[in-house]
Amino acid sequence: MNLKTGISIEVIKLKRTGNYVILGVLLVLLFLMASLMFRISSGGEANADYKLFFTSAASQGLSVVRFLFTLFMMINIGKEFTERTLRKNIIDGVSRDEFFIGKVLLLFLAALFAFILLEIVFLAEGFLAGHGPDVFAIVEPIFLLTSFFKILFAGIFGFFLIWLTQSLAASIVIYFAWGIVESIVIKLQQVFHSINVGLEDYLPLSSMEKLFSENVQVQPYAFIVPMVYIFLMFFVPYYLLLKKDIR
């Protein structure tokens, strides 16, 4: 299966009601947030720090996109199990390697689409608000790069969970539970300094968040830990697919 064929197969599978719902919710939320940003900034003071304001608004929009993108990946891979399309693809002659490559392609292309959509909406609303220079001031290469990789990693985490559990409900529960556990661990370290051993550098979500934070100086080892997690989040699903008894 060549690259073009793999993309074509995934595009066909995207025509599910759930995907249209997620896209609709994403657009509505982004436009609502951007419109609110427009109204607040239009009525603000002339000397207000709009760069900081738009940075905060973009960060909130990014959080929405990350969650919905994670949900999108879980739903689309989960459907392969519930609708048994994985079995059908294997019977039709698609190898397991080809099937996995198709899902990885979906992950990267969908992350790119979500990233572009987010930037377009907020750039457009920023210019409509009359603060074009302030918007452009935050749209720097490092900001764009970190935003994209944050979206991508959120999708990778969802990709890993759905392959691991093969259940949408279980994946969503683990997604929220894991985020809460990491937040509690980090908060405990901040409160009780005696147990602060820097676990945020070694937990999957926290280490990735720190790596792509623009305002935090990271050590060389901080690159290694997230890369190990990313490798495992691709390797484990691939291994499970190879060993899975397709029925």
C-alpha positions as CSV (number, residue, x, y, z in Angstrom):
1,M,0.0,0.0,0.0
2,N,1.5,3.3,-1.1
3,L,1.1,6.6,0.7
4,K,-1.7,7.8,-1.5
5,T,-3.7,4.6,-1.0
6,G,-3.2,4.7,2.7
7,I,-4.5,8.3,2.9
8,S,-7.5,7.4,0.6
9,I,-8.6,4.6,2.9
10,E,-8.4,6.7,6.0
11,V,-10.4,9.5,4.3
12,I,-13.1,7.1,3.4
13,K,-13.3,6.0,7.1
14,L,-13.5,9.6,8.3
15,K,-17.1,9.8,6.9
16,R,-18.6,9.0,10.3
17,T,-21.2,11.0,12.1
18,G,-19.0,11.2,15.2
19,N,-16.3,13.0,13.3
20,Y,-18.7,15.6,11.9
21,V,-19.9,16.2,15.5
22,I,-16.4,16.7,16.8
23,L,-15.5,19.0,14.0
24,G,-18.7,21.0,14.6
25,V,-18.1,21.2,18.3
26,L,-14.5,22.3,17.7
27,L,-15.6,25.1,15.3
28,V,-18.3,26.3,17.5
29,L,-16.1,26.4,20.6
30,L,-13.2,28.1,18.7
31,F,-15.5,30.8,17.2
32,L,-17.2,31.4,20.6
33,M,-13.8,31.8,22.3
34,A,-12.5,34.0,19.5
35,S,-15.7,36.1,19.5
36,L,-15.4,36.6,23.2
37,M,-11.8,37.6,22.7
38,F,-13.0,40.0,20.0
39,R,-15.5,41.7,22.3
40,I,-13.2,42.0,25.3
41,S,-10.3,43.4,23.3
42,S,-12.5,45.8,21.4
43,G,-13.7,47.3,24.7
44,G,-10.4,47.3,26.4
45,E,-8.1,50.2,27.3
46,A,-5.8,51.6,24.7
47,N,-2.6,50.8,26.7
48,A,-3.7,47.2,27.6
49,D,-1.2,44.4,27.1
50,Y,-3.0,42.7,24.2
51,K,-0.1,40.4,23.4
52,L,-0.5,38.8,26.8
53,F,-4.3,38.7,26.4
54,F,-4.1,37.0,23.0
55,T,-1.4,34.6,24.2
56,S,-3.8,33.5,27.0
57,A,-6.7,33.2,24.6
58,A,-4.6,31.1,22.2
59,S,-3.5,28.8,25.1
60,Q,-7.1,28.2,26.1
61,G,-8.1,27.5,22.5
62,L,-5.1,25.1,22.3
63,S,-6.4,23.1,25.3
64,V,-9.8,22.7,23.6
65,V,-8.2,21.5,20.4
66,R,-6.0,19.0,22.2
67,F,-8.8,17.4,24.1
68,L,-11.1,17.1,21.0
69,F,-8.2,15.8,18.9
70,T,-7.5,13.2,21.5
71,L,-11.2,12.2,21.5
72,F,-11.1,12.1,17.7
73,M,-8.2,9.6,17.6
74,M,-9.9,7.4,20.2
75,I,-13.2,7.3,18.4
76,N,-11.7,6.6,15.0
77,I,-9.4,3.8,16.1
78,G,-12.0,2.5,18.6
79,K,-14.5,2.1,15.7
80,E,-12.1,-0.2,14.0
81,F,-12.7,-2.7,16.9
82,T,-16.4,-2.1,17.5
83,E,-17.3,-2.1,13.8
84,R,-14.8,-4.9,13.0
85,T,-13.4,-2.9,10.1
86,L,-9.9,-4.0,11.2
87,R,-10.9,-7.6,10.5
88,K,-12.4,-6.6,7.1
89,N,-9.3,-4.7,6.1
90,I,-7.1,-7.7,6.9
91,I,-9.4,-10.1,5.0
92,D,-9.4,-7.7,2.0
93,G,-5.6,-8.0,1.8
94,V,-4.4,-5.0,3.9
95,S,-1.4,-6.1,5.9
96,R,-1.1,-5.2,9.6
97,D,1.9,-3.0,8.8
98,E,-0.1,-1.1,6.2
99,F,-3.0,-0.7,8.6
100,F,-0.8,0.7,11.3
101,I,0.9,3.1,8.9
102,G,-2.5,4.3,7.8
103,K,-3.4,5.2,11.4
104,V,-0.1,7.0,12.0
105,L,-0.7,9.0,8.8
106,L,-4.2,9.9,10.1
107,L,-2.6,11.0,13.4
108,F,-0.1,13.4,11.8
109,L,-2.4,14.8,9.1
110,A,-5.3,15.3,11.5
111,A,-3.0,17.0,14.0
112,L,-1.8,19.3,11.2
113,F,-5.3,20.1,10.2
114,A,-6.4,20.9,13.8
115,F,-3.3,23.1,14.2
116,I,-4.0,25.1,11.0
117,L,-7.7,25.5,11.9
118,L,-6.8,26.8,15.4
119,E,-4.4,29.4,14.0
120,I,-6.7,30.6,11.2
121,V,-9.6,31.2,13.6
122,F,-7.6,33.2,16.1
123,L,-5.6,35.1,13.5
124,A,-8.9,36.1,11.7
125,E,-10.6,37.1,14.9
126,G,-7.5,39.0,16.1
127,F,-7.4,41.1,13.0
128,L,-11.2,41.7,13.1
129,A,-10.7,43.0,16.6
130,G,-8.3,45.5,15.2
131,H,-5.2,44.1,16.9
132,G,-3.3,42.6,14.0
133,P,0.2,43.6,15.3
134,D,-0.5,42.1,18.7
135,V,-1.6,38.8,17.1
136,F,1.4,38.7,14.9
137,A,3.6,39.4,17.9
138,I,2.7,36.0,19.4
139,V,2.7,34.1,16.1
140,E,6.4,33.3,16.2
141,P,8.1,30.1,14.9
142,I,8.7,28.8,18.4
143,F,5.1,29.4,19.4
144,L,3.7,27.7,16.3
145,L,6.1,24.8,16.7
146,T,5.3,24.2,20.3
147,S,1.5,24.5,19.6
148,F,1.7,21.9,16.9
149,F,3.7,19.4,19.0
150,K,1.3,19.8,21.9
151,I,-1.6,18.9,19.7
152,L,0.3,16.0,18.2
153,F,1.4,14.6,21.5
154,A,-2.2,14.8,22.8
155,G,-3.2,12.7,19.8
156,I,-0.4,10.2,20.4
157,F,-1.5,9.7,24.0
158,G,-5.1,9.0,22.8
159,F,-3.7,6.8,20.1
160,F,-1.8,4.8,22.7
161,L,-4.7,4.5,25.2
162,I,-7.3,3.3,22.6
163,W,-4.9,0.6,21.3
164,L,-4.1,-0.5,24.8
165,T,-7.7,-0.7,26.0
166,Q,-9.6,-1.2,22.7
167,S,-12.5,0.6,24.5
168,L,-13.5,4.2,24.0
169,A,-15.1,4.5,27.5
170,A,-12.0,3.0,29.2
171,S,-9.7,5.2,27.2
172,I,-11.5,8.4,28.2
173,V,-11.6,7.4,31.9
174,I,-7.9,6.6,31.9
175,Y,-7.2,9.9,30.0
176,F,-8.9,12.0,32.7
177,A,-7.7,9.9,35.6
178,W,-4.1,10.0,34.5
179,G,-4.2,13.8,34.1
180,I,-5.7,14.1,37.6
181,V,-3.0,11.8,39.1
182,E,-0.2,13.7,37.5
183,S,-1.6,17.0,38.7
184,I,-2.0,15.7,42.3
185,V,1.6,14.4,42.3
186,I,3.0,17.7,41.1
187,K,0.9,19.7,43.5
188,L,2.0,17.5,46.5
189,Q,5.6,18.2,45.5
190,Q,4.9,21.9,45.5
191,V,3.3,21.7,49.0
192,F,5.8,19.3,50.6
193,H,9.2,20.4,49.4
194,S,10.8,17.4,51.2
195,I,9.3,15.1,48.6
196,N,10.0,17.3,45.6
197,V,12.3,15.1,43.5
198,G,11.3,16.6,40.1
199,L,8.8,13.9,39.1
200,E,7.3,16.3,36.5
201,D,10.4,15.6,34.4
202,Y,9.6,11.9,34.3
203,L,5.8,11.7,34.0
204,P,4.5,11.4,30.4
205,L,2.1,14.4,30.2
206,S,4.1,16.7,32.5
207,S,7.5,16.0,30.9
208,M,6.0,16.7,27.4
209,E,4.3,19.9,28.7
210,K,7.6,21.1,30.2
211,L,9.6,20.2,27.1
212,F,7.3,22.4,24.9
213,S,6.9,25.2,27.4
214,E,8.3,28.4,26.0
215,N,9.2,29.9,29.4
216,V,10.9,26.9,31.0
217,Q,14.6,26.1,30.5
218,V,14.9,22.4,30.1
219,Q,18.0,20.2,30.7
220,P,19.2,17.8,27.9
221,Y,17.7,14.7,29.7
222,A,14.3,16.4,29.5
223,F,14.4,15.6,25.8
224,I,15.2,12.0,26.3
225,V,12.3,11.1,28.6
226,P,9.5,12.4,26.3
227,M,11.1,10.8,23.3
228,V,11.1,7.4,25.2
229,Y,7.4,7.8,26.0
230,I,6.6,8.7,22.4
231,F,8.5,5.6,21.2
232,L,6.6,3.4,23.6
233,M,3.3,4.9,22.6
234,F,3.9,3.9,19.1
235,F,5.7,0.6,19.7
236,V,3.1,-0.9,22.2
237,P,0.2,-0.4,19.8
238,Y,2.2,-1.8,16.9
239,Y,3.2,-4.8,19.0
240,L,-0.4,-5.4,20.1
241,L,-1.6,-5.2,16.5
242,L,1.0,-7.8,15.4
243,K,0.0,-10.1,18.2
244,K,-3.7,-9.5,18.0
245,D,-6.0,-12.4,17.0
246,I,-8.2,-10.8,14.3
247,R,-11.7,-12.2,14.6
